[in-house]
């Protein structure tokens, strides 16, 4: 029985998502459909921020992350590897920990070396890493939400560009934007004090969080009608 436990990795969650959702995703949804659902639940998470409703924020952020995993699975992108290459225990832009972008205002992205000995071993450790790179006290939850919305749009744009021409450079941009979006998801979770791994383990304790089947048997219309 597929399940995700709070001590597991981002790669484990992506595998779980594949085992539970690959069949219905491949049968029912185009890549654009998956993007639309990822955006839909991310925007509902933002509504949770606006309404100061932590439960609404939390549940929709988790479901949005699950759809992001489905998008990565469709494109055969390993989320955990891409996140680590983009954020090797350092800010992806200024190359500092904690991030010093506001202070030094770098004109271009700094090239950094990767020390794989520092790589987080679990999803929870990745969330902790992002709290060190981007401390919560330096950004409000509202600011994190704005950044999340920006990155959701950039993932969509990058995927659409790639699907238009199927150029390797554009595919590499998709990988970068997915990593950036994951950093924003963890940023929102950190600002809202959401233990992301623990909450993922709760919602996905038994296969699909709605029908509890593996593979998922939720219909196209039932997913479209989910309100959280």
N, C-alpha and C positions, 0 to 999 in steps of 0.2 A: 504493500500500500504506500503510494508516494506521500511524503510529508516533509515539512521543513522544520528543523529544530534550531533553537536560538544560538547554538554553538557551532553552526555550520557556516559555510562560506558563501560569497556571492555566486560563485560557480555552482555550488550545490543548489541554490535557489533557482538559478537559470535552468539547471537540469530538471529540477522538480517541475518548473513551468512547462518544459518541453514534454515531460511525461504526462502531465495532466491536460494540457491545452493544445498540443500539436495537432491532434486529429480535428477538433472543431475549428481551430484557427485556419488550418489548410483547406478545409471544406467550405467554411462560411465567410471567411474574411480575406479581402485583398490586403496588401501592405498599407494602402491608404486607409482602409477600414481600421486597421490596428492603430495607425497613427491618430485617427480621429478619436478612438476610444481612449488612447493614452492622454490626449489633450483634454478630452471631456472630463476625465476624473481628476486631472491636474487642476483644471479650472474650478472644479467643485472643492478641491482642497483649498484653493485660494479664497473661495467663498467662506470656508470655515475660518480662515484668518480674519476676514473682514467682519464676520459675525461673532468673533471670539468664541467659536464653537470647536473645542479641541477634538472632540469625538468625530465631528464631520471632517476636520482637517486630517486627522490620523487615518481614518478608514479610506478616504479617497486618495491620500498620498500612497498608501499601501497598494491599492488597486492600480493606480497609475504606474507604479514601479513594476507591477506584474505585467502590465501591457508593454512596458518598455523592454522587459525580458523577452516577451513574445516577438517584438520587433527585432531584437538582436538575434533571437533564434532563427527567425525567417532569413536573416542576412548572414547567418553563420559568423556572428561576432561574439567573441568572448568578452563579456562586460568587465569581469574582474581584471583580466590582463590589460585591457585598454585604460581602465581607471588607474591602475598602478603605473603604467607608462606615462600617463598624463600628469599624475600627482604622486611622484615617488617620495612621499613624506615631505613634500615641498609645495608651495604655491606654483601653479603651472605657468604663471606669468613672471613674477619677480624672482622666483627661485628661492624664496625665504620661508622659514617657519619660525614664528607665525608670519603670515603674509604682511608685507610692508608696502604694498602697491599704493595705498593712499598717501604714504609718507614720501616715497622716493619717485613715484609717478614714472615708471619705466616706459620708454618710448617704444620698445619692442619686446617680444617674449624672450626671456633668457634661456639659453641652452643649459641644461642641467645633467649631471651624471646620476645614474641610478644605482643605489646600494640595495641589492636584493635582500641583504640580511635584515633590512628594516621593514620588509614587506609584511603587512598585516596578514594574519592567518585565518581570520573569520570575518564575517560581515560586520559583527559588532566592533571588531578592532578597526575596520575601515571607517566606521562612523566615528570612533574615537580619534583616529588619525585626522579626520576633517575638522574635528573640534579643536585640535592643536594647530592646524594650518590656518583655520578661519575661526578664531575664538568668538563665542556667542556674544560677548560683551561689546564687540566691535561692530555688530550689525543687529538691527532690530528684526523681529519676526516679519514685519511688513516689508522691510528691505529685502529679506531673504525671499519673500513671496514674489516681489517684483523681479528679482533675478531668476527665480524658477520660471516665471511666465516667459521671460526673454529666452531662456534656454530651451523650453518646450518648442517655441517657434523656430529656433535655429535647428533643432533636430529635424523638424518637419521639412524645413527648407532644404537642408542638406540631403535628406532622403529623396525628396522630389527632384533635386538636381541630378542625383545619381541615377534615378530611374529614367530620367529623360535621355541621358547620353551613355550611361554605363561606362564611365571613365574611371580608371583606378584612382586618380587624384581626388575625385569627388567621393569615392567610396571611403578613402582615408579620412576625408572630412566628416563623414557620417560617424566613424569610430571616435573621432575627437569630440564631436558634439554630444554623442551619447555619454562619454566620460564626463563632460562638463555638466550635463543634466544630472547625472548621478551625484556629482558633488553638490549641486543645488538641492537635490532631494534630501541628502544628509544634512545640508545646512539648515533647511527648514525643520527637519526632525530635531536637530540639536537645539535650535532656538526655541522650539515648542516643547523641549524636554520629552521627546518621544524615543523610547528604546526600540529602535527600528527592528532589530533582529527578534526581540521578544514579541513584538506585536505581529510581525510576519508569522512567527511560529504559532501564535494564537489563531489568526484568521485562516491559516492554511494547515491547521492541525489534521484535517481529514480531507485530502484531495482538493477539489474545487471548493471555494468558500461559499458557493451558493447551492449547488446540487450535491456536493460531497461525493462525486463520482470521479473515477479515473479510467479512461479519459472523460473529461467533462461532457455532459449531455445537455447543457443549457442551449436553448434555441437562439437563433439570430435575434428574434423579436424580444425574447426575455432579457437578453443582455442589453439590447437597446433601451429597454424600459427600466433598467435598474436605477433606482433613486436612493442616494445615500446622504 
